[in-house]
Amino acid sequence: MHELTHLDKEGRVRMVDVSDKEDTLRRALATGRIHMQPGVLHQILEGQGKKGNALETARIAGIMAAKRTAELIPLCHPLMLTSVRVDFTPDTEGSSIGIRAEVRTTGKTGVEMEALTAVTVAALTLYDMVKAMDKTMEINEIRLMEKEGGKSGAFMREPL
């Protein structure tokens, strides 16, 4: 079990000091899913939502959220992101949309929180865009899938 890095020896919350860490290429991939009624999924895929193109709005929201993660999560370091990509995979049989966010930077700390934030905000934006048509939507399966760079090395979740 690793020690909690956001606590000092007295148990007080602190921001981790990354001053002595080397700049390395950092990459994180997170995924999630939003489930909805089949008719709502069809309208999203056809771009028929009353508020406009839900997928493109959610893509922009996810990118913006990744860039502002340090403002949302108190102990995250503000990072200069070099790439944020948010993609969607519709599943008509499962009446859902898979959300995938990949974030990159060259720096002293990783981008896992930025990738997870991008997925979460993209899902919330999809919900907001079509909530008038389906209040039973569910957002779930948000998880870190891969991470590269840094002292702890690579992480890859086993396929589901």
NORPEVEN-V266541 format. One record per pair of residues at least 24 apart in sequence whose C-alpha atoms are under 7 Angstrom apart, sorted by sequence separation. I is the first residue (numbers start at 0). J is the second residue. D is the distance in whole Angstrom. If there is no record, write none. Layout:
i->I j->J d->D
i->I j->J d->D
This chain:
i->61 j->85 d->7
i->80 j->104 d->5
i->79 j->104 d->7
i->58 j->85 d->6
i->115 j->142 d->7
i->115 j->143 d->7
i->111 j->143 d->7
i->111 j->146 d->7
i->68 j->113 d->6
i->65 j->113 d->4
i->68 j->116 d->7
i->65 j->114 d->6
i->65 j->116 d->6
i->64 j->116 d->6
i->65 j->117 d->5
i->64 j->117 d->5
i->40 j->94 d->6
i->40 j->95 d->7
i->62 j->117 d->6
i->61 j->117 d->4
i->64 j->120 d->6
i->37 j->94 d->5
i->61 j->118 d->6
i->36 j->94 d->6
i->35 j->94 d->6
i->61 j->120 d->5
i->14 j->74 d->5
i->34 j->94 d->6
i->35 j->95 d->6
i->60 j->120 d->6
i->61 j->121 d->5
i->34 j->95 d->4
i->60 j->121 d->6
i->33 j->95 d->5
i->34 j->96 d->7
i->32 j->95 d->7
i->33 j->96 d->5
i->58 j->121 d->6
i->32 j->96 d->6
i->33 j->97 d->7
i->57 j->121 d->5
i->60 j->124 d->7
i->32 j->97 d->4
i->31 j->97 d->6
i->32 j->98 d->6
i->31 j->98 d->5
i->57 j->124 d->5
i->30 j->98 d->5
i->31 j->99 d->7
i->57 j->125 d->6
i->30 j->99 d->4
i->29 j->99 d->6
i->30 j->100 d->6
i->29 j->100 d->5
i->54 j->125 d->7
i->28 j->100 d->6
i->29 j->101 d->7
i->53 j->125 d->6
i->28 j->101 d->4
i->27 j->101 d->6
i->28 j->102 d->7
i->27 j->102 d->5
i->53 j->128 d->6
i->26 j->102 d->6
i->27 j->103 d->7
i->26 j->103 d->4
i->25 j->103 d->6
i->26 j->104 d->7
i->50 j->128 d->6
i->25 j->104 d->5
i->24 j->104 d->6
i->25 j->105 d->6
i->24 j->105 d->4
i->25 j->106 d->7
i->48 j->129 d->7
i->23 j->105 d->5
i->24 j->106 d->7
i->22 j->105 d->6
i->23 j->106 d->5
i->27 j->110 d->6
i->22 j->106 d->4
i->23 j->107 d->7
i->25 j->109 d->6
i->26 j->110 d->6
i->27 j->111 d->5
i->22 j->107 d->5
i->25 j->110 d->7
i->29 j->114 d->5
i->21 j->107 d->6
i->28 j->114 d->6
i->29 j->115 d->5
i->20 j->107 d->5
i->27 j->114 d->6
i->31 j->118 d->6
i->30 j->118 d->6
i->29 j->118 d->7
i->33 j->122 d->6
i->17 j->107 d->6
i->39 j->132 d->7
i->36 j->133 d->7
i->35 j->133 d->7
i->35 j->135 d->7
i->35 j->136 d->5
i->34 j->136 d->5
i->35 j->137 d->7
i->33 j->136 d->7
i->34 j->137 d->5
i->33 j->137 d->6
i->34 j->138 d->6
i->33 j->138 d->4
i->32 j->138 d->6
i->33 j->139 d->6
i->32 j->139 d->5
i->31 j->139 d->6
i->32 j->140 d->6
i->31 j->140 d->5
i->32 j->141 d->7
i->31 j->141 d->4
i->30 j->141 d->6
i->31 j->142 d->6
i->30 j->142 d->6
i->29 j->142 d->6
i->30 j->143 d->7
i->29 j->143 d->4
i->30 j->144 d->7
i->28 j->143 d->6
i->29 j->144 d->5
i->28 j->144 d->6
i->28 j->145 d->5
i->27 j->145 d->6
i->28 j->146 d->6
i->27 j->146 d->4
i->26 j->146 d->6
i->27 j->147 d->6
i->26 j->147 d->5
i->25 j->147 d->6
i->26 j->148 d->7
i->25 j->148 d->5
i->24 j->148 d->6
i->25 j->149 d->7
i->23 j->148 d->6
i->23 j->149 d->6
